[in-house]
Amino acid sequence: MADTARTDEAGPTQSRQYLTVRQAAFIGVGAMVGAGIFALLGAAGAIAGAAVWVSFLIAGFIAALQGYSFAKLGARYPSAGGLLEYVAKGFGERGHFTGITAWLTYIANAIVTAMVAVSFGSYASSMFTGENKAWAKVFAALIIIVMSAVNVVGAELVARAQTVIVYVVLGILCIFAVVTLVNMHPHLLDPAGYPPFRDIVSSVALTFFAFLGFGIITFTAKDLAQPARQLPKAMYLALGIATVIYVAIALGVFGTLTVEKVIASGGTALAVAAQPTLGQAGYWLMSVTALFATAGATNAGLYPAPGLSERLVETGQFPPLMARKHGGRVSAGLLFEAIACLVLAVVFKLDAIASIGSAVALLIFTLISAAHLRIRAETGASVVILWLAITAAAVVLVTFVFTDLIHEPASVATLLGILVLSIGLDYGWKRGHTGSVRSGATT
């Protein structure tokens, strides 16, 4: 039935190219396996020691709980609005609560995408210009422009590009994992040397960042032939792939290098861990992999903007300007997102505010599961699993705030600034447009 409806919608003379489950999953994998795994091993190791692999397992479990909620919602409400459609179903399409969450998502996605682009720029500059900071900005801007162009062409090209990127990244990471696991030193992973379990739990605030991209899979619903059946499969496939890769890499890195060495290596820990068995070629191989991974994450980060903007214009949450198509093809929603990413990447020092994207994402995930509770009778979701999802996300968020953000006054100020900006954009647009935001929502 779903197939027929969607085919008729395209018209008898039009042939619509839909994404496959694998393509949708790879958009999510590409968003997840980006800058996170390359940049956070050292920071996570400083808290969890050699038990970072346990931290990734816990983070994967928490992401799976959220994925269950998202999959149930996506199967019941497939929409270009993705995860924001779920908030709307729980709290009303036209209220301020949903509107503020929409702007938060749009802004947080720009921050995370810009951060990933900056990571691409840093790797590219290090490889080709000797870590020239000016060139790092140029490369960051270039990857945003290129991936914006890919998204303008359409979802099919996004999926094809992402499939190639993910195959390359996963292939090299699998080789890396096998080589390091075969040649690792088991005594470096001895549980006797692990820190207290509370420290391992605290590190989940960092390792969970590597899973944040899975929410982007919800935005592929509009490009799936049978979203009710395919979206849950894509969600679970992407999370399964990411979790296995992360745990294997963590075991390989911390089984090859001492904790102190991993911490000292920082964002190049994977490349350094490849050197003992693969030499300088291994270092370069992992650096090239980082370029592919961050390029893929930038591509996936820009993907939701057009469909999300159009859907939110339909429900009165965004002004009509956001749904316009320049030249009949270039989405204003994508254009504004790309411009925001360019400004953030070129003007700001993103490593000082990158954690904000993670904090906002955790807040949004908690709100989505809370909204799901209100409509669980329609989705058939388990109340127990939903409460577990809410509790887990809330615990990670609180842990993140009290172990990281609390020591960064500038980040706390930035977080508050984003909240104020989102509220201002929502109320500013809706003032004088009460006809488009009539009740039907909890405000």
For each residue, the residues with C-beta under 8 A, 3 or more apart:
1: 4 5
2: 5 6 225 226 227 228 229
3: 6 7 225 226
4: 1 7 8
5: 1 2 8 9
6: 2 3 9 10 16 18 225
7: 3 4 10 16
8: 4 5 11 12
9: 5 6
10: 6 7 14 15 16
11: 8 14
12: 8
13:
14: 10 11
15: 10
16: 6 7 10
17: 156
18: 6 223 224 225
19: 23 24 27 155 156 159 220 223 224
20: 23 24 230
21: 24 25 224 230 233 234 237
22: 25 26 163 234 237
23: 19 20 26 27 159 160 162 163
24: 19 20 21 27 28 159 217 220 223 224 230 231 234
25: 21 22 28 29 217 233 234 235 237 238 241
26: 22 23 29 30 159 162 163 166 238
27: 19 23 24 30 31 158 159 162 216 217 220 300 303
28: 24 25 31 32 213 214 216 217 234 235 238 239 300
29: 25 26 32 33 166 170 213 238 241 242
30: 26 27 33 34 162 165 166 169 213 293 296 297 299 300
31: 27 28 34 212 213 214 216 296 297 300 301
32: 28 29 36 210 211 212 213 214 238 242 297
33: 29 30 36 37 166 169 170 173 210 242 245 293 296 297
34: 30 31 37 38 116 119 213 293 294 296 297 298 300
35: 38 39 115 116 119 120 293 294 297
36: 32 33 39 40 209 210 212
37: 33 34 40 41 210 245 246 249 270 293
38: 34 35 41 119 267 269 270 290 293 294
39: 35 36 43 119 266 267
40: 36 37 43 44 206 207 209 210
41: 37 38 44 45 52 249 250 253 262 269 270
42: 45 46 262 263 264 265 266 267 269
43: 39 40 46 47 206
44: 40 41 47 48 52 55 203 206 207
45: 41 42 48 49 50 52 254 259 262 263 269
46: 42 43 263
47: 43 44 195 199 200 202 203 206 403
48: 44 45 51 52 54 55 194 195 199 200 202 203
49: 45 52 193 194 195 199 254 259
50: 45 188 189 190 193 194 254 255 259
51: 48 54 55 191 194 195 200
52: 41 44 45 48 49 55 56 203 207 250 253 254
53: 56 57 189 247 250 251 254
54: 48 51 57 58 194 200
55: 44 48 51 52 58 59 200 201 203 204 206 207 250
56: 52 53 59 60 207 210 243 246 247 250
57: 53 54 60 61 243 247
58: 54 55 61 62 200 201 204 207
59: 55 56 62 63 204 207 208 210 211 246 396
60: 56 57 63 64 211 239 242 243 246 247
61: 57 58 64 65 392
62: 58 59 65 66 204 208 211 389 392 393 396
63: 59 60 66 67 208 211 214 239 242 243
64: 60 61 67 68 236 239 243
65: 61 62 68 69 385 388 389 392 393
66: 62 63 69 70 214 215 365 368 369 389 392 393
67: 63 64 70 71 214 235 236 239
68: 64 65 71 72 381 385 389
69: 65 66 72 73 368 369 372 381 385 386 389
70: 66 67 73 74 83 86 214 215 217 218 235 368
71: 67 68 74 75 231 232 235 236
72: 68 69 75 76 232 372 379 380 381
73: 69 70 76 77 83 85 86 89 218 368 372 379 381
74: 70 71 77 78 82 86 218 221 227 228 231 232 235
75: 71 72 78 227 228 229 231 232 379
76: 72 73 228 378 379
77: 73 74 85 86 89
78: 74 75 221 222 224 227 228 231
79: 82 85 221 222 311
80: 219 221 222 307 308 310 311
81: 84 85 88 219 307 308 311 312 315
82: 74 79 85 215 216 218 219 221 304 307 308
83: 70 73 86 87 105 215 218 219 364 368
84: 81 87 88 98 101 102 105 308 311 312
85: 73 77 79 81 82 88 89 218 311
86: 70 73 74 77 83 89 90 218 368 371 372
87: 83 84 90 91 97 98 101 102 364 367 368 371
88: 81 84 85 91 92 93 98 315
89: 73 77 85 86 93 371 375 378
90: 86 87 368 370 371 372 373 374 375
91: 87 88 95 97 98 371 374 441 442
92: 88 95 97 98 439 440 441 442
93: 88 89 98 315 316 317 440 441
94: 98 99 315 316 317 436 437 438 439 440 441
95: 91 92 98 99 437 439 440 441 442 443
96: 99 100 426 427 430 437 441 443
97: 87 91 92 100 101 441 442 443
98: 84 87 88 91 92 93 94 95 101 102 315 317 441
99: 94 95 96 102 103 317 426 429 430 437
100: 96 97 103 104 422 423 426
101: 84 87 97 98 104 105 364 367
102: 84 87 98 99 105 106 308 312 317 318 426
103: 99 100 106 107 421 422 425 426
104: 100 101 107 108 360 363 364 418 419 422
105: 83 84 101 102 108 109 308 360 364
106: 102 103 109 110 305 308 309 337
107: 103 104 110 111 340 360 418 421 422
108: 104 105 111 112 356 357 360 361 364 418
109: 105 106 112 113 301 304 305 337 357
110: 106 107 113 114 337 340 341 344
111: 107 108 114 115 344 350 353 354 356 357 360
112: 108 109 115 116 212 301 354 357 358 361
113: 109 110 116 117 144 297 298 301 302 337 341
114: 110 111 117 118 140 144 340 341 342 344 345 348 350
115: 35 111 112 118 119 344 350 351 354 357
116: 34 35 112 113 119 120 294 297 298 301
117: 113 114 120 121 140 141 143 144 294 298 341 345
118: 114 115 121 122 136 140 345 350 351
119: 34 35 38 39 115 116 122 123 267 290 294
120: 35 116 117 123 124 139 140 143 290 291 294 295 298
121: 117 118 124 125 135 136 137 138 139 140 141 143 345
122: 118 119 125 126 131 136 267
123: 119 120 126 127 287 290 291 294
124: 120 121 127 128 135 136 139 291
125: 121 122 128 129 130 131 132 133 135 136 139
126: 122 123 129 130 131 287
127: 123 124 284 287 288 291
128: 124 125 135
129: 125 126 132 135
130: 125 126
131: 122 125 126 136
132: 125 129 135 136
133: 125 136 137
134: 137 138
135: 121 124 125 128 129 132 138 139
136: 118 121 122 124 125 131 132 133 139 140
137: 121 133 134 140 141 345 346
138: 121 134 135 141 142
139: 120 121 124 125 135 136 142 143
140: 114 117 118 120 121 136 137 143 144 345 346
141: 117 121 137 138 144 145 342 345 346
142: 138 139 145 146
143: 117 120 121 139 140 146 147 294 295 298
144: 113 114 117 140 141 147 148 298 302 338 341 342 345
145: 141 142 148 149 338 342
146: 142 143 149 150
147: 143 144 150 151 295 298 299 302
148: 144 145 151 152 302 334 335 338
149: 145 146 152 153
150: 146 147 153 157 158 161 299
151: 147 148 154 158 299 302 303 305 306 334
152: 148 149 329 330 331 334
153: 149 150 156 157 158
154: 151 157 158
155: 19 158 159 220 223 303
156: 17 19 153 159 160
157: 150 153 154 160 161
158: 27 150 151 153 154 155 161 162 299 300 303
159: 19 23 24 26 27 155 156 162 163 223
160: 23 156 157 163 164
161: 150 157 158 164 165 296 299
162: 23 26 27 30 158 159 165 166 296 299 300
163: 22 23 26 159 160 166 167
164: 160 161 167 168
165: 30 161 162 168 169 292 293 295 296 299
166: 26 29 30 33 162 163 169 170 296
167: 163 164 170 171
168: 164 165 171 172 289 292
169: 30 33 165 166 172 173 289 292 293 296
170: 29 33 166 167 173 174 241 245
171: 167 168 174 175
172: 168 169 175 176 285 286 288 289 292
173: 33 169 170 176 177 245 249 289
174: 170 171 177 178 245 248
175: 171 172 178 179
176: 172 173 179 180 249 252 270 273 274 282 285 286 289
177: 173 174 180 181 245 248 249 251 252
178: 174 175 181 182
179: 175 176 182 183 252 274 277 278 282
180: 176 177 183 184 249 251 252 253 255 256 273 274 277
181: 177 178 184 248 251 252 255
182: 178 179
183: 179 180 256 276 277
184: 180 181 188 189 251 252 255 256
185: 188 255 256
186: 189 190 255
187: 190
188: 50 184 185 254 255 256 257 258
189: 50 53 184 186 251 254 255
190: 50 186 187 193
191: 51 194
192:
193: 49 50 190
194: 48 49 50 51 54 191 200
195: 47 48 49 51 199 200
196: 199 200
197: 200 201
198: 201 202
199: 47 48 49 195 196 202 203
200: 47 48 51 54 55 58 194 195 196 197 203 204
201: 55 58 197 198 204 399
202: 47 48 198 199 205 399 403
203: 44 47 48 52 55 199 200 206 207
204: 55 58 59 62 200 201 207 208 396 399
205: 202 208 209 358 396 399 400 403 404
206: 40 43 44 47 55 203 209 404
207: 40 44 52 55 56 58 59 203 204 210 211 246
208: 59 62 63 204 205 211 212 358 362 396
209: 36 40 205 206 212 358
210: 32 33 36 37 40 56 59 207 242 246
211: 32 59 60 62 63 207 208 214 239 242
212: 31 32 36 112 208 209 215 357 358 361
213: 28 29 30 31 32 34 216 297 300 301
214: 28 31 32 63 66 67 70 211 217 235 238 239 242
215: 66 70 82 83 212 218 361 364 365
216: 27 28 31 82 213 219 220 300 301 303 304
217: 24 25 27 28 70 214 220 231 234 235 238
218: 70 73 74 82 83 85 86 215 221 231 235
219: 80 81 82 83 216 222 303 304 307 308
220: 19 24 27 155 216 217 223 224 231 234
221: 74 78 79 80 82 218 224 227 231
222: 78 79 80 219 227 307
223: 18 19 24 155 159 220
224: 18 19 21 24 78 220 221 227 230 231 234
225: 2 3 6 18 230
226: 2 3 229 230
227: 2 74 75 78 221 222 224 230 231
228: 2 74 75 76 78 231
229: 2 75 226 232 233
230: 20 21 24 224 225 226 227 233 234
231: 24 71 74 75 78 217 218 220 221 224 227 228 234 235
232: 71 72 74 75 229 235 236
233: 21 25 229 230 236 237
234: 21 22 24 25 28 217 220 224 230 231 237 238
235: 25 28 67 70 71 74 214 217 218 231 232 238 239
236: 64 67 71 232 233 239 240
237: 21 22 25 233 234 240 241
238: 25 26 28 29 32 214 217 234 235 241 242
239: 28 60 63 64 67 211 214 235 236 242 243
240: 236 237 243 244
241: 25 29 170 237 238 244 245
242: 29 32 33 60 63 210 211 214 238 239 245 246
243: 56 57 60 63 64 239 240 246 247
244: 240 241 247 248
245: 33 37 170 173 174 177 241 242 248 249
246: 37 56 59 60 207 210 242 243 249 250
247: 53 56 57 60 243 244 250 251
248: 174 177 181 244 245 251 252
249: 37 41 173 176 177 180 245 246 252 253 270
250: 41 52 53 55 56 246 247 253 254
251: 53 177 180 181 184 189 247 248 254 255
252: 176 177 179 180 181 184 248 249 255 256 273
253: 41 52 180 249 250 256 257 262 269 270 273
254: 45 49 50 52 53 188 189 250 251 257 259 262
255: 50 180 181 184 185 186 188 189 251 252
256: 180 183 184 185 188 252 253 273 276 277
257: 188 253 254 261 262 265 269 272 273
258: 188 261 262
259: 45 49 50 254 262 263
260: 263 264
261: 257 258 264 265 272
262: 41 42 45 253 254 257 258 259 265 269 273
263: 42 45 46 259 260 266
264: 42 260 261
265: 42 257 261 262 268 269 271 272 273
266: 39 42 263 269
267: 38 39 42 119 122
268: 265 271 272 283 287
269: 38 41 42 45 253 257 262 265 266 272 273
270: 37 38 41 176 249 253 273 274 286 289 290
271: 265 268 274 275 282 283 284 286 287 290
272: 257 261 265 268 269 275 283
273: 176 180 252 253 256 257 262 265 269 270 276
274: 176 179 180 270 271 277 278 282 283 285 286
275: 271 272 278 279 280 282 283
276: 183 256 273
277: 179 180 183 256 274 282
278: 179 274 275 281 282 283 285
279: 275 282 283
280: 275 283 284
281: 278 284 285
282: 176 179 271 274 275 277 278 279 285 286
283: 268 271 272 274 275 278 279 280 286 287
284: 127 271 280 281 287 288
285: 172 176 274 278 281 282 288 289
286: 172 176 270 271 274 282 283 289 290
287: 123 126 127 268 271 283 284 290 291
288: 127 172 284 285 291 292
289: 168 169 172 173 176 270 285 286 292 293
290: 38 119 120 123 270 271 286 287 293 294
291: 120 123 124 127 287 288 294 295
292: 165 168 169 172 288 289 295 296
293: 30 33 34 35 37 38 165 169 289 290 296 297
294: 34 35 38 116 117 119 120 123 143 290 291 297 298
295: 120 143 147 165 291 292 298 299
296: 30 31 33 34 161 162 165 166 169 292 293 299 300
297: 30 31 32 33 34 35 113 116 213 293 294 300 301
298: 34 113 116 117 120 143 144 147 294 295 301 302
299: 30 147 150 151 158 161 162 165 295 296 302 303
300: 27 28 30 31 34 158 162 213 216 296 297 303
301: 31 109 112 113 116 213 216 297 298 341
302: 113 144 147 148 151 298 299 305 334 337 338 341
303: 27 151 155 158 216 219 299 300
304: 82 109 216 219 307 308
305: 106 109 151 302 308 309 331 333 334 336 337 338
306: 151 309 310 331 333 334
307: 80 81 82 219 222 304 310 311
308: 80 81 82 84 102 105 106 219 304 305 311 312 333
309: 106 305 306 312 313 318 322 323 331 332 333 334 336
310: 80 306 307 313 314 322 323 331 333
311: 79 80 81 84 85 307 308 314 315
312: 81 84 102 308 309 315 317 318 322
313: 309 310 316 317 318 319 320 322 323
314: 310 311 323
315: 81 88 93 94 98 311 312
316: 93 94 313 430 433 436 437
317: 93 94 98 99 102 312 313 426
318: 102 309 312 313 322 323 333 429
319: 313 322 429
320: 313 323 324
321: 324 332
322: 309 310 312 313 318 319 332 333 336
323: 309 310 313 314 318 320 331 332 333
324: 320 321 331 332
325: 328 329 330 331 332
326: 329 330 331 332 335
327: 330
328: 325
329: 152 325 326
330: 152 325 326 327 334 335
331: 152 305 306 309 310 323 324 325 326 334 335
332: 309 321 322 323 324 325 326 335 336
333: 305 306 308 309 310 318 322 323 336 337
334: 148 151 152 302 305 306 309 330 331 337 338
335: 148 326 330 331 332 338 339
336: 305 309 322 332 333 339 340
337: 106 109 110 113 302 305 333 334 340 341
338: 144 145 148 302 305 334 335 341 342
339: 335 336 342 343
340: 107 110 114 336 337 343 344
341: 110 113 114 117 144 301 302 337 338 344 345
342: 114 141 144 145 338 339 345 346
343: 339 340 346 347 348
344: 110 111 114 115 340 341 347 348 350
345: 114 117 118 121 137 140 141 144 341 342 348 350
346: 137 140 141 342 343
347: 343 344
348: 114 343 344 345 352 353
349: 352 353
350: 111 114 115 118 344 345 353 354
351: 115 118 354
352: 348 349 408 410 411
353: 111 348 349 350 356 357 410 411 414
354: 111 112 115 350 351 357 358
355: 358 359 400 404 405 408 411
356: 108 111 353 359 360 411 414 415 418
357: 108 109 111 112 115 212 353 354 360 361
358: 112 205 208 209 212 354 355 361 362 400
359: 355 356 362 363 397 400 401 405 415
360: 104 105 107 108 111 356 357 363 364 415 418
361: 108 112 212 215 357 358 364 365
362: 208 358 359 365 366 393 396 397 400
363: 104 359 360 366 367 397
364: 83 87 101 104 105 108 215 360 361 367 368
365: 66 215 361 362 368 369 389 393
366: 362 363 369 370 390 393 394 397
367: 87 101 363 364 370 371
368: 66 69 70 73 83 86 87 90 364 365 371 372
369: 66 69 365 366 372 373 386 389 390 393
370: 90 366 367 373 374 390
371: 86 87 89 90 91 367 368 374 375
372: 69 72 73 86 90 368 369 375 376 379 381 386
373: 90 369 370 376 383 386 387 390
374: 90 91 370 371
375: 89 90 371 372 378 379
376: 372 373 379 380 381 383 386
377: 380
378: 76 89 375
379: 72 73 75 76 372 375 376
380: 72 376 377
381: 68 69 72 73 372 376 385 386
382: 385 386
383: 373 376 386 387
384: 387 388
385: 65 68 69 381 382 388 389
386: 69 369 372 373 376 381 382 383 389 390
387: 373 383 384 390 391
388: 65 384 385 391 392
389: 62 65 66 68 69 365 369 385 386 392 393
390: 366 369 370 373 386 387 393 394
391: 387 388 394 395
392: 61 62 65 66 388 389 395 396
393: 62 65 66 362 365 366 369 389 390 396 397
394: 366 390 391 397 398
395: 391 392 398 399
396: 59 62 204 205 208 362 392 393 399 400
397: 359 362 363 366 393 394 400 401
398: 394 395 401 402
399: 201 202 204 205 395 396 402 403
400: 205 355 358 359 362 396 397 403 404 405
401: 359 397 398 404 405 406
402: 398 399 405 406
403: 47 202 205 399 400 406
404: 205 206 355 400 401 407 408
405: 355 359 400 401 402 408 411 412 415
406: 401 402 403 412
407: 404
408: 352 355 404 405 411 412
409: 412 413
410: 352 353 413 414
411: 352 353 355 356 405 408 414 415
412: 405 406 408 409 415 416
413: 409 410 416 417
414: 353 356 410 411 417 418
415: 356 359 360 405 411 412 418 419
416: 412 413 419 420
417: 413 414 420 421
418: 104 107 108 356 360 414 415 421 422
419: 104 415 416 422 423
420: 416 417 423 424
421: 103 107 417 418 424 425
422: 100 103 104 107 418 419 425 426
423: 100 419 420 426 427
424: 420 421 427 428
425: 103 421 422 428 429
426: 96 99 100 102 103 317 422 423 429 430
427: 96 423 424 430 431
428: 424 425 431
429: 99 318 319 425 426 433
430: 96 99 316 426 427 433 434 436 437
431: 427 428
432:
433: 316 429 430 436 437
434: 430 437 438
435: 438
436: 94 316 430 433
437: 94 95 96 99 316 430 433 434 441
438: 94 434 435
439: 92 94 95
440: 92 93 94 95
441: 91 92 93 94 95 96 97 98 437
442: 91 92 95 97
443: 95 96 97
